[in-house]
């Protein structure tokens, strides 16, 4: 203790940055970071000078030039006269869409397959093993092309819906059409809509959608508050009051009332000419990419789920059984919550892999950010460095955002010791 007191009372000297263990690690890290920044600065400067000598200085002005190409899947207004920046934003939105849908479906598939993989039924367990090994050992690009071929060859074309063929008929009271060009579903329309708001002059966001999400989020938050109140009552009295009807009313009634006030009505797709008009069109390339990525990543998630379940000691399931819980309740309330601490960290990597694998969409003509910014825009403008740098920034931002959100959720659900 006397040594520590003497060391902390000594005046600071520059040589302590090297010889004092309290400062040495920080000094090494700062020097390493400075060296790395110098190397990066030299590479950027050298690249910029070489491009300037070749008559191609680094310039992002090409983003304001007309794109002069069409995009088959777009959520906002777009034409061939729109700028390359708008085309890139649409491609980024398409990437985010397939990544979001793929993560949701892959999680559901992985959870179901992972649980059934541990089934005591020999046939079910072996079928799940075949699924996992089949998808994991075949490149995802082949699965994407395979799903695309199945959709094109098996599903009927729009013109076949003109006849009375049972293979080519609309579903759900003539509101949904499944064709080899895509799936057509009703779109939400509002007779008393609030309009749109422009964001950076690039795309518009519907105020109706924002209002609906705000009201729905407020209802979910209120239902959670009711559930917490019921939990406190149960802790104090031992009896939990029934709150499901309050929660359901808080989540359902306000959004429905808002939709009625906005004059909500569905817009159904109709066959006009050689194709369907109206409604929302999920193109065949989007569906093929979505299903292929979800089924492929779901096989890996299934193994992660299986490992997480097996990491929980058997005593937990035996204790749940002794309390009278059915196997399904035991899995949902006892096993899976404890397995999350093992499942979530590798699950983050699978979500990131799915997002990055979406760049293979160019193989089936789905215009994501790789196909727009890293494909047609790059070839038309000849700005290889700028396009690749923007692609790197896009995927880096997506990956860091997904990682941050899931790490936050991991800290939220992990076991906390007292």
C-alpha positions, 0 to 999 in steps of 0.5 A: 500500500505504501508503494501505491501511495508513493507512485500516485504522489509522484509528479508526472513526467513524459517518460512515464508514458513509456515506463509507467504501467498506468499510461503505457497501454494508453500510449501504445493505443494512441500511437497505433491509432495515429499510425493507422490514420496516417496510413489511411490518409496516405492511401487516400491522398495517393489515390486522389493524386493518381486519379487526378493525373488520369483525368478522373478526380474524386467527384460525387457530382454524378449523383445529380445526373439523370440515371437513364434506366428503369427500376422494376421495384420502387416504393417512391416515384421514379422514372428514367429521368430521375437522378442517380442519387434517387436511383441509389436511394431506391436500391437501398430501400429495396435492400432494406426491404428484403433484409427485413423480410428475410430476417423475420422469416429466417428467425421463424424458420430457424426457431421452428426447425431448431426446436423440431430438430430436438424432437423425440420423434425420429422421423421429424428429427431426421427430416429437420436434419435433412433440411438443415444439411441440404440448405447449409451445404449448397451455395445460396446463389444456387438457391436464389436461382432455383427459387426464381426458376420455380416461380417462373415455371410453376406459377401461372402467367397473368393472361391465364387468369382470363379463363376459368382455369382453377390453377389461375384464379385469384384468392381471398375473395378475388383480392390476391393474385399469385402469378409468375410475375409476382404477387398482387395484394390490395393496397391501402387507400385513404379518402381523407388522407393527411398527405405526404411529407418530403424528406431531403427532397428525395422521397416522401413519407406518408403522414397517414402511415406515420400517424398509424404507427404512432397510435399503434406504438402508443397502444402497445406502450399502454398495454405494457403499462397495464401488464406491469400494473397487473404484475404489481398487483400479483406480487402484492396480493398473489392474484393476477387480474385479467387484463387481456381485454384491456390490452387488446382494446388498447392495441386494436381500437385506436388504430381502427378508429384512426383508419375509419377517420382517414377513410381507409379502403383497400385498392384491389388489383384488377386484370387489365390487358396483359397484366394486373393493375392496382394493388401492391406488386411484390415482384417474382425476383423479390419473392425468390430472393426473400424465400431463398435467403430466409430458408438458407439463413434459417438453417443456420439459425436452427443450429444456433437455436438447437445449441442454445436449447441444449446449453440449458441444463435438463434440470430446468425442464424437469423442474418445469414438468414437476410444476405441471407445465406442458412441454410447449409452455415449458419451452416458451417460458423456461427453456427459451428465455434462458437459451437467449443468452447463447442464441442472440450473439451468433444470431447477430452474425446470421442477420448480417450475413443475410443482409450482405448476401442480398447483394446477390440479387443482381443474379435474378434482376432484383434492383437493390443497391448493388444493382443500382449504385454498384451496377448500372450507375457505376457502368454508366458514369465510370466512377468506380471509386466513388460508387464502391465507397458509397456501397461500402458506407451503405453496408457498413451503416446497415451492419453497424445499426443491426449489430447495435440494436441486437446488442442492446436487446442482448443486454436487455434479456441476458441473465443479471446476477444479483 
